[in-house]
Amino acid sequence: MSACNLCGGEIVDVRESRKFRVRGRNVMVDVQFSRCSQCGEEMWSGEQVTAAQLAVAATIRRARNLLHPSEIVRIRRSLGLTQDEFEQLLGAGKKTVVRWERGIVPPSSAMNELIWLIGEDRKNAERLALKNGVAMLPGSPEPAVLSRRVS
């Protein structure tokens, strides 16, 4: 048992639903953290913060029918691109693909559609590569993503 640094009260583990606001939308997820039973001070470990981020991203991804992180990885790898090259191809910010592939944040709906189109037809990726100065090796015309979309 540990004591609160503020009041000396007992620190207890808590699991509850919390509302997070992401891109103007409220997202409810179950989270786990610690709280002082006396003063109510909350304490979050790095692992608990990461788990909350993953839960929020997964909830958004399911609600908006976005690509799963493993699908993004599969599409990128099918093109033979590094994460940095994929960011350049898409015009995405630095470390964006890392966050998508780890599931920490989902892509926007527009970026999701672009990734999906690239996965469906390599020629789309080749056109973007030419436009954005990304070197791509010739590859198979087979799609990296099978048509799984219902929307």
GIGINOR-V585401 format. One record per backbone hydrogen bond with DSSP energy under -0.5 kcal/mol. CO is the residue of the C=O (numbers start at 1). NH is the residue of the N-H. E is the energy in kcal/mol with one decimal. If there is no record, write none. Layout:
BEGIN
<<CO;NH;E> <CO;NH;E>>
END
This chain:
BEGIN
<<2;11;-2.2> <4;8;-1.3> <9;4;-2.9> <10;37;-3.2> <12;35;-2.6> <14;33;-2.2> <16;31;-2.7> <18;29;-2.3> <20;22;-0.6> <20;27;-3.1> <22;25;-2.1> <25;22;-3.3> <27;20;-2.9> <29;18;-2.9> <31;16;-2.1> <33;14;-3.3> <34;43;-3.1> <35;12;-2.8> <36;40;-1.3> <41;36;-2.5> <43;34;-2.7> <45;49;-2.1> <46;50;-2.4> <47;51;-2.5> <48;52;-2.1> <49;53;-2.4> <50;54;-2.6> <51;55;-2.2> <52;56;-2.4> <53;57;-2.6> <54;58;-2.5> <55;59;-2.1> <56;60;-2.4> <57;61;-2.8> <58;62;-2.5> <59;63;-2.2> <60;64;-2.0> <61;66;-2.4> <62;65;-0.8> <68;71;-1.1> <68;72;-1.7> <69;73;-2.3> <70;74;-2.2> <71;75;-2.3> <72;76;-2.6> <73;77;-2.9> <74;78;-2.2> <75;79;-1.1> <76;79;-0.7> <76;81;-1.9> <77;80;-1.3> <82;86;-2.4> <83;87;-2.2> <84;88;-2.1> <85;89;-2.7> <86;90;-2.3> <87;91;-1.6> <87;92;-2.4> <93;96;-1.7> <95;99;-1.6> <96;100;-2.3> <97;101;-3.0> <98;102;-1.8> <99;103;-0.7> <99;104;-1.7> <99;105;-1.1> <100;103;-0.8> <108;112;-2.7> <109;113;-2.1> <110;114;-1.9> <111;115;-2.6> <112;116;-2.5> <113;117;-2.6> <114;118;-2.2> <115;119;-2.4> <116;120;-1.9> <117;121;-1.8> <119;144;-2.7> <119;145;-1.1> <121;124;-1.8> <121;125;-0.8> <122;126;-2.4> <123;127;-2.3> <124;128;-2.0> <125;129;-2.9> <126;130;-2.1> <127;131;-2.1> <128;132;-3.0> <129;133;-0.8> <129;134;-2.5> <130;133;-0.6> <133;135;-0.5> <134;136;-0.5> <146;148;-0.9>>
END
